């Protein structure tokens, strides 16, 4: 699943031209996040949460409870959960 990294309210802190793409790879049978790629300015902020979700095999249904702050770029996780249909 691909999402624009600049799709959150928090991305506006980096300007209108601060683009980028995020790709989430989901094992749909087990409903787990198994991979993530982040492209854009200062995307390193997303790596720890992705690593915990992937290595810890956190089910997507549980990720719903990890509320992202607003406004912040980490709202990208909320966009992922919404796009996944939870």
N, C-alpha and C positions, 0 to 999 in steps of 0.2 A: 504494500500500500504506500503510495507516494503522497506527501503533503507538502505544501509550500512552507518553508521555515519561517517566512515572513507573514504567516497567516494569523498571528496572535496580536493582541493589543500591545503586549510588551515589546514586540518587534519594532513598533513605531519609535521607540527610544533610539534606534539605530538609524533612522531616516527612511524615507520612502524607497530608496534604491537598494536597501539592504536585503537582497534576495537570498535565495538558497532553497534547497530541497531536502526533505527528510524521507528516508525509505525505511519502513518497518516491515520486517519479514515475520509472518505469523504461521505457526503450525496449526492449521485449522482443525485437525483431528483432536489435538490435545488442548487447543485454545491457549497456546503459549506464544509469547514473543521469543523468536529464536535468532533474530538478527536486527541490526539497526545501523543506518548510515546517515550521517548529518553533514550537510554541505552549507556553508554560509559563514558570516562573521561570528566569531566567538561561540561556536557551537560546542566547544568543549564542555560547556555548562551542562549539556544533556548526557554526557557519557556515563557518569556515575549511576544515574537512575536507570539507564539502559542496561548497564552491566549487572546491577542488582536484579532487575527483572529477568534478564536472560539466564545468568548463572544460577540464580535462586529458583528458576523455573516457576515464577509467580504467575498463576493463572490470570488471564485478562479480567475475569470477574473480580479478582482481588485488587487489581490495579485501579479499579473504579474508586476505591476508598483512599487512594493516595491523591488527595486534592491538590492541584497546582495553585500557587498564589496568583492573584490578579491585581494589577496587570503585570505580567512577567512573561518572558519568552518560554518558560517551562509550561505554559498553557498548552504547548504543543502536545503534551500527553493527553490533555482533555480532548483536543481535536482528534487524536488517534482513537481514543475510546469511543467518541461520538461517531466517527467514520466507520469503526468496526461494528457499530450497531448495539452498543451497550448503554 
